[in-house]
């Protein structure tokens, strides 16, 4: 199950990622090895128009445009975003094309709200 949340915060990208990791820890998220199966995975997809590349954080998320399970819910909340998360990515096609590029990945929408 995947979802996207839009929020306003005074936290910077690194601080917000730390807060997300704290929530995962409170929910007993284990990280035994890279890409291990997980019961909860909170990712920071974008932070306004910020662009960051560090050993612990890349914003926008480096695999944002290649995963239908991210793009589909993101497109559903697109109109509520204050900034285009793809603006810092000049080589990314238009919004409709992004979804078409990954439509064969088998994503199924369950409902508008859970």
Residue frames as a rotation matrix with the C-alpha (Angstrom) as fourth column:
UNK 1
0.587 0.809 0.000 0.00
0.809 -0.587 0.000 0.00
0.000 0.000 -1.000 0.00
UNK 2
-0.614 -0.787 0.065 1.42
0.790 -0.612 0.041 3.38
0.008 0.076 0.997 -1.01
UNK 3
0.631 0.774 -0.045 0.19
0.776 -0.631 0.027 6.89
-0.007 -0.052 -0.999 -0.35
UNK 4
-0.468 -0.704 0.534 1.39
0.640 -0.687 -0.344 10.48
0.609 0.181 0.772 -0.65
UNK 5
0.436 0.546 -0.716 0.88
0.873 -0.449 0.189 13.16
-0.218 -0.707 -0.672 1.98
UNK 6
-0.054 -0.375 0.926 1.25
0.464 -0.830 -0.309 16.89
0.884 0.413 0.219 1.45
UNK 7
0.535 0.226 -0.814 2.23
0.844 -0.183 0.504 18.93
-0.035 -0.957 -0.289 4.48
UNK 8
0.545 -0.383 0.746 3.53
-0.105 -0.914 -0.392 22.31
0.832 0.136 -0.539 5.55
UNK 9
0.689 -0.391 -0.610 6.50
0.725 0.366 0.583 22.45
-0.005 -0.844 0.536 7.89
UNK 10
0.871 -0.491 0.028 9.14
-0.491 -0.866 0.100 24.80
-0.024 -0.101 -0.995 9.18
UNK 11
0.428 -0.726 0.538 11.61
0.033 0.608 0.793 21.90
-0.903 -0.322 0.284 9.11
UNK 12
-0.028 -0.549 -0.835 14.31
-0.951 -0.244 0.192 21.83
-0.309 0.799 -0.515 6.47
UNK 13
0.439 0.236 -0.867 14.68
-0.680 0.718 -0.149 18.74
0.587 0.655 0.476 4.26
UNK 14
-0.478 -0.704 -0.525 17.28
-0.152 0.655 -0.740 17.00
0.865 -0.274 -0.420 6.48
UNK 15
-0.856 0.206 0.475 15.30
-0.501 -0.103 -0.859 17.71
-0.128 -0.973 0.191 9.66
UNK 16
0.182 0.975 -0.129 12.08
-0.974 0.161 -0.159 16.48
-0.134 0.155 0.979 8.07
UNK 17
0.177 -0.198 -0.964 13.78
-0.421 0.870 -0.256 13.27
0.889 0.452 0.071 6.99
UNK 18
-0.853 -0.521 -0.017 14.97
-0.170 0.309 -0.936 12.83
0.493 -0.796 -0.352 10.58
UNK 19
-0.469 0.774 0.426 11.39
-0.799 -0.166 -0.578 13.29
-0.376 -0.612 0.696 11.82
UNK 20
0.429 0.610 -0.666 10.16
-0.839 0.543 -0.043 10.69
0.335 0.577 0.745 9.32
UNK 21
-0.247 -0.607 -0.756 12.83
-0.166 0.795 -0.584 8.24
0.955 -0.019 -0.297 10.48
UNK 22
-0.898 -0.027 0.440 11.78
-0.438 -0.046 -0.898 8.88
0.045 -0.999 0.029 14.10
UNK 23
0.104 0.992 0.066 8.19
-0.969 0.116 -0.219 7.94
-0.225 -0.041 0.974 13.22
UNK 24
0.343 -0.054 -0.938 9.45
-0.504 0.832 -0.232 4.76
0.793 0.552 0.258 11.55
UNK 25
-0.698 -0.687 -0.203 11.46
-0.156 0.422 -0.893 3.92
0.699 -0.591 -0.402 14.68
UNK 26
-0.606 0.561 0.564 8.42
-0.753 -0.177 -0.634 4.50
-0.256 -0.809 0.530 16.92
UNK 27
0.534 0.814 -0.229 6.60
-0.840 0.479 -0.255 1.97
-0.098 0.328 0.939 14.74
UNK 28
0.334 -0.512 0.791 9.48
-0.255 0.759 0.599 -0.51
-0.908 -0.401 0.123 15.22
UNK 29
0.931 -0.113 -0.348 10.81
-0.341 0.071 -0.937 -0.19
0.131 0.991 0.027 11.67
UNK 30
0.472 -0.805 0.360 13.86
0.163 0.481 0.861 -2.41
-0.866 -0.347 0.359 11.33
UNK 31
0.768 -0.333 -0.546 16.71
-0.639 -0.366 -0.676 -1.74
0.025 0.869 -0.495 8.86
UNK 32
0.652 -0.527 0.545 18.71
0.043 0.744 0.667 -5.01
-0.757 -0.411 0.508 8.87
UNK 33
-0.455 -0.785 0.421 20.13
0.580 0.097 0.809 -4.40
-0.676 0.612 0.411 5.36
UNK 34
-0.756 0.090 -0.649 19.68
-0.425 -0.821 0.381 -2.13
-0.499 0.563 0.659 2.34
UNK 35
-0.431 0.700 -0.569 16.24
-0.806 -0.016 0.592 -2.51
0.405 0.714 0.571 0.71
UNK 36
-0.989 0.135 -0.068 15.09
0.151 0.855 -0.497 -5.04
-0.009 -0.501 -0.865 3.32
UNK 37
-0.223 0.973 0.060 11.33
0.543 0.073 0.837 -5.72
0.810 0.219 -0.544 3.44
UNK 38
-0.991 -0.133 -0.014 9.59
0.092 -0.606 -0.790 -3.22
0.097 -0.784 0.613 5.68
UNK 39
-0.259 0.942 -0.212 6.26
0.961 0.230 -0.153 -2.68
-0.096 -0.243 -0.965 7.35
UNK 40
0.799 0.448 -0.402 6.60
0.419 -0.893 -0.161 1.11
-0.431 -0.040 -0.901 7.11
UNK 41
-0.301 -0.880 0.367 8.66
0.928 -0.181 0.326 3.23
-0.221 0.438 0.871 4.73
UNK 42
0.741 0.519 -0.426 8.33
0.453 -0.855 -0.254 7.02
-0.496 -0.005 -0.868 4.90
UNK 43
-0.214 -0.810 0.546 10.18
0.971 -0.115 0.211 8.80
-0.108 0.576 0.811 2.09
UNK 44
0.124 0.143 -0.982 10.72
0.077 -0.988 -0.134 12.49
-0.989 -0.059 -0.133 1.47
UNK 45
0.348 0.100 0.932 9.85
0.881 0.306 -0.362 12.86
-0.321 0.947 0.018 -2.21
UNK 46
-0.143 -0.359 0.922 10.30
0.610 -0.766 -0.203 16.61
0.779 0.534 0.329 -2.50
UNK 47
-0.033 0.071 -0.997 10.62
0.889 -0.453 -0.061 19.68
-0.456 -0.889 -0.048 -0.32
UNK 48
0.538 0.297 -0.789 9.21
-0.090 -0.910 -0.404 22.61
-0.838 0.288 -0.463 -2.27
UNK 49
0.948 -0.272 -0.166 11.72
-0.177 -0.014 -0.984 23.38
0.265 0.962 -0.061 -5.02
UNK 50
0.430 -0.825 0.367 14.72
-0.739 -0.088 0.668 22.40
-0.518 -0.558 -0.648 -2.88
UNK 51
0.754 -0.369 -0.544 17.49
-0.167 0.694 -0.701 20.38
0.636 0.619 0.461 -4.50
UNK 52
0.387 -0.629 0.674 19.80
-0.880 -0.032 0.474 18.53
-0.277 -0.776 -0.566 -2.10
UNK 53
0.677 -0.291 -0.676 22.40
-0.112 0.867 -0.485 15.83
0.728 0.404 0.554 -2.67
UNK 54
0.036 -0.679 0.733 24.15
-0.993 -0.109 -0.051 14.39
0.115 -0.726 -0.679 0.36
UNK 55
-0.823 -0.412 -0.390 25.14
-0.373 0.911 -0.174 10.98
0.427 0.002 -0.904 1.68
UNK 56
-0.862 0.507 0.005 21.87
0.283 0.490 -0.824 10.78
-0.420 -0.710 -0.566 3.64
UNK 57
0.141 0.969 -0.204 19.37
0.356 -0.242 -0.903 12.67
-0.924 0.054 -0.379 1.48
UNK 58
-0.943 -0.250 0.218 18.64
0.295 -0.334 0.895 13.41
-0.151 0.909 0.389 -2.16
UNK 59
0.061 0.964 -0.260 15.73
0.534 -0.252 -0.807 15.74
-0.843 -0.090 -0.530 -2.90
UNK 60
0.345 0.938 -0.040 13.81
-0.938 0.346 0.024 15.39
0.037 0.029 0.999 -5.14
UNK 61
0.355 -0.139 0.924 13.84
-0.338 0.903 0.266 11.64
-0.871 -0.407 0.274 -4.47
UNK 62
-0.532 -0.735 -0.420 16.17
-0.628 0.010 0.778 10.02
-0.568 0.677 -0.467 -7.05
UNK 63
-0.954 0.202 0.222 13.63
0.290 0.807 0.514 7.38
-0.075 0.555 -0.829 -8.12
UNK 64
-0.456 0.805 -0.379 10.60
-0.140 -0.485 -0.863 9.67
-0.879 -0.340 0.334 -8.01
UNK 65
-0.068 0.450 -0.890 9.97
-0.908 -0.398 -0.132 9.62
-0.414 0.799 0.436 -11.75
UNK 66
-0.585 -0.264 -0.767 10.42
-0.675 0.683 0.280 5.91
0.450 0.681 -0.577 -12.39
UNK 67
-0.965 0.226 -0.136 7.96
0.263 0.790 -0.555 4.36
-0.018 -0.571 -0.821 -9.97
UNK 68
-0.415 0.889 0.194 4.25
0.053 -0.189 0.981 4.21
0.908 0.418 0.032 -10.70
UNK 69
0.182 0.517 -0.837 3.48
0.856 0.336 0.393 3.49
0.484 -0.788 -0.381 -7.04
UNK 70
-0.479 -0.346 -0.807 4.91
0.677 -0.731 -0.089 6.94
-0.558 -0.589 0.584 -6.28
UNK 71
-0.998 0.000 0.055 3.72
0.039 -0.721 0.692 8.84
0.040 0.693 0.720 -9.35
UNK 72
-0.374 0.927 -0.006 0.07
0.510 0.211 0.834 7.75
0.775 0.309 -0.552 -9.24
UNK 73
0.318 0.542 -0.778 -0.66
0.948 -0.191 0.255 9.02
-0.010 -0.819 -0.574 -5.70
UNK 74
-0.549 -0.565 -0.616 1.53
0.534 -0.804 0.262 12.10
-0.643 -0.186 0.743 -6.29
UNK 75
-0.911 0.253 0.325 -0.46
0.189 -0.444 0.876 13.03
0.366 0.860 0.356 -9.38
UNK 76
-0.029 0.963 -0.266 -3.66
0.815 0.177 0.552 12.67
0.579 -0.201 -0.790 -7.32
UNK 77
0.466 0.164 -0.869 -2.53
0.772 -0.555 0.310 15.48
-0.431 -0.816 -0.386 -4.99
UNK 78
-0.339 -0.726 0.598 -0.68
0.934 -0.336 0.120 17.49
0.114 0.599 0.792 -7.64
UNK 79
0.082 0.455 0.887 -3.07
0.438 -0.816 0.378 20.46
0.895 0.357 -0.266 -7.57
UNK 80
0.937 0.299 -0.178 -2.56
0.275 -0.322 0.906 20.96
0.214 -0.898 -0.384 -3.82
UNK 81
0.203 -0.951 -0.234 1.20
0.964 0.151 0.219 21.34
-0.173 -0.270 0.947 -4.07
UNK 82
0.688 -0.014 -0.725 2.69
0.110 -0.986 0.123 24.80
-0.717 -0.164 -0.677 -3.62
UNK 83
0.011 -0.757 -0.653 5.57
-0.853 -0.349 0.389 23.99
-0.522 0.553 -0.650 -5.97
UNK 84
0.796 0.187 -0.576 6.07
-0.531 0.672 -0.516 21.60
0.291 0.717 0.634 -8.89
UNK 85
0.624 -0.586 0.517 8.23
-0.261 0.468 0.844 18.78
-0.737 -0.662 0.139 -7.45
UNK 86
0.499 -0.422 0.757 9.56
0.777 0.604 -0.175 18.10
-0.383 0.676 0.630 -10.94
UNK 87
0.997 -0.077 0.005 10.70
-0.068 -0.909 -0.410 21.69
0.036 0.409 -0.912 -11.59
UNK 88
0.364 -0.929 0.071 14.26
-0.712 -0.228 0.664 20.92
-0.600 -0.292 -0.744 -10.41
UNK 89
-0.190 -0.377 0.906 14.37
0.224 0.882 0.414 17.97
-0.956 0.282 -0.083 -12.85
UNK 90
-0.103 0.181 -0.978 14.65
-0.715 -0.697 -0.054 19.54
-0.692 0.694 0.201 -16.33
UNK 91
-0.813 -0.293 -0.503 14.95
-0.575 0.540 0.614 16.21
0.092 0.789 -0.608 -18.17
UNK 92
-0.729 0.621 0.289 11.61
0.323 0.684 -0.655 14.90
-0.604 -0.384 -0.699 -16.88
UNK 93
-0.774 0.484 0.409 8.70
0.393 -0.140 0.909 14.88
0.497 0.864 -0.082 -19.37
UNK 94
-0.490 0.672 0.556 5.38
-0.653 -0.705 0.276 16.59
0.577 -0.228 0.784 -18.75
UNK 95
-0.469 0.307 0.828 3.08
-0.797 0.258 -0.546 15.30
-0.381 -0.916 0.124 -15.99
UNK 96
0.622 0.783 0.002 0.83
-0.696 0.554 -0.457 13.15
-0.359 0.283 0.889 -18.19
UNK 97
0.459 -0.527 -0.715 3.84
-0.520 0.494 -0.697 11.56
0.720 0.692 -0.047 -19.88
UNK 98
-0.510 -0.671 0.538 5.38
-0.823 0.199 -0.532 10.68
0.250 -0.714 -0.654 -16.52
UNK 99
-0.011 0.604 0.797 2.46
-0.685 0.576 -0.446 8.44
-0.728 -0.550 0.408 -15.66
UNK 100
0.843 0.332 -0.423 2.38
-0.538 0.482 -0.692 6.87
-0.026 0.811 0.585 -19.12
UNK 101
0.020 -0.942 -0.334 6.06
-0.783 0.193 -0.592 5.96
0.622 0.273 -0.734 -18.81
UNK 102
-0.867 -0.392 0.308 5.32
-0.493 0.577 -0.652 3.75
0.078 -0.717 -0.693 -15.80
UNK 103
-0.006 0.994 0.113 1.74
-0.999 -0.002 -0.035 2.61
-0.034 -0.113 0.993 -16.50
UNK 104
0.352 0.118 -0.929 2.82
-0.420 0.906 -0.045 -1.00
0.836 0.406 0.368 -17.13
UNK 105
-0.689 -0.711 0.140 4.02
-0.404 0.217 -0.888 -1.41
0.601 -0.669 -0.437 -13.53
UNK 106
-0.360 0.607 -0.708 0.69
0.454 0.777 0.436 -2.79
0.815 -0.165 -0.555 -12.30
UNK 107
-0.996 0.051 -0.069 -0.43
0.033 -0.516 -0.856 -0.07
-0.079 -0.855 0.512 -9.89
UNK 108
-0.296 0.955 -0.007 -4.09
0.624 0.199 0.756 -0.29
0.723 0.219 -0.655 -8.87
UNK 109
-0.724 0.137 0.676 -5.92
-0.458 -0.828 -0.324 2.55
0.515 -0.544 0.662 -7.12
UNK 110
-0.800 0.426 -0.423 -7.97
0.587 0.703 -0.402 1.27
0.126 -0.569 -0.812 -4.16
UNK 111
0.390 0.920 -0.043 -10.06
0.913 -0.381 0.149 4.36
0.120 -0.097 -0.988 -3.37
UNK 112
0.351 -0.216 0.911 -9.85
0.122 -0.954 -0.274 8.10
0.928 0.207 -0.309 -2.94
UNK 113
-0.079 -0.346 0.935 -9.54
-0.894 -0.389 -0.220 7.81
0.440 -0.853 -0.279 0.84
UNK 114
-0.344 -0.071 -0.936 -8.96
0.181 0.973 -0.141 5.02
0.921 -0.218 -0.322 3.30
